[in-house]
Amino acid sequence: MMFVRTLVLCTKSYNEMTVLTPRVEEIVLESGVQEGMVTVLTRHTTTGVTVNEALECLESDIQTALALFAPEERPYCHARMLRDYGSTAGNPTGHLKAMLTGNHCHFLIRGGVLERGGAQDVYFCEFDGPARREILVIVEGG
Amino acid sequence: MTIDIHVHPAFYEPINADAAREELRHCELDIHRNGLAPLEHVFNQMRCASLDRLCLLAQDYSTQMGETLVSNEEVAQLVSFAPERFWGLASVDPHDGDAPGRLEDAFTRLGLKGLNLHPGRSRFDPADPALEPLWAVCERHDRPVLFHAGLSWEKDTLAEYGHPLRFEALAQKHPRLRICLGHFGWPWIRETAMLLLKYPNVYADTAALYFDNAREFYTQCFTRDIPITWIDRSLRHQVMFGSDNPRFEQIRMAEALGTLGLRDSTLELIRGENALVFLGEGDGA
């Protein structure tokens, strides 16, 4: 079976990290799936989903490291009027950071619960906020 | 107080319950893939851009479209949800014979603070004598007019109607009528500066981001197309921050304004004090 829920977030900052683990665990419980997999997948290209230890210091270091890779003040090509949008693109760093974190993660479900390592948490990463964001939580199994 | 004088609320969630109306707005404005903005998101965006107030613009091309794109009532409704954060500007279709009456109603009953018009979309000349009744309503209520000027990305628009010279006769004939050339009349930046220099009742907003990123485009427009000293020394009381959001990037444009080398006192004028004077909300002090 497949059980899908959409999480909606209104992010508040340009860059921010939000722990999703409790909400993902609730959805796994709600699904009733005992043995299977869960996928957490962002629907956007300037956001990411990653797994790491939920510590304030690490969040800061992660943001700093991503900013080293994609600093704001560079002559990016993705800074122009986009005909398909009718608006000007100004979020190249968001796209590049999203490429590094990836857009999804998977976890095993055993005995009806999310099986994760002791330090593992699921993060939603905003790289072009504030914005209204949607994240799919897809539970598969039986 | 910091103000964005040029915001289009066409995709604000509370006025988009009707999916057909939302689709019409995407089509007519040629803005796509942007989704709807809950007010919570709008407020988050304002905080990130350090903005206290937004001026929300109605858009009325009803004689062409058969309905208003963003009605005065919808703008007034949005203002009622957050009167401490929003002001509203009315719009009427100049070709509508009842336009003066509807504008009077927007000022008196709905409490809107000015008039927003798009000559390039509605195909009119601001100097047309037939529009005198509209200007009379504005002058009687001491309300300003914000014109779309320069290039327009909207459907069925012609830039020739937005050339700054089209507005000179109106500015000259009505020295008590405050008018704003939206988008700084881009690409006619120098011509817009010329009008501002000669006519103290003419203002311009910074709602332009047609190439590159916000810093690069503002640098081009306001330090190369014209030297920054023109604004900082001579036009500092007539330029207002505007973003044209959601077409352009409010947060990055607000940030870019601070990087141009303007005096702090000039920045304060552009970021809010000039808009207060333009809107008749005080002396800006």
Interface residues (C-beta under 8 A of the other chain):
Chain A: C10 T11 K12 S13 Y14 E73 Y76 A79 R80 M81 D84 Y85 G86 S87 T88 G90 G129 P130 A131 R132
Chain B: L29 D30 I31 H32 R33 N34 G35 L36 A37 P38 E40 H41 N44 Q45 R47 C48 W153 L209 Y210 F211 D212 N213 A214 R215 E216 P246 R247 F248 E249 I251 R252
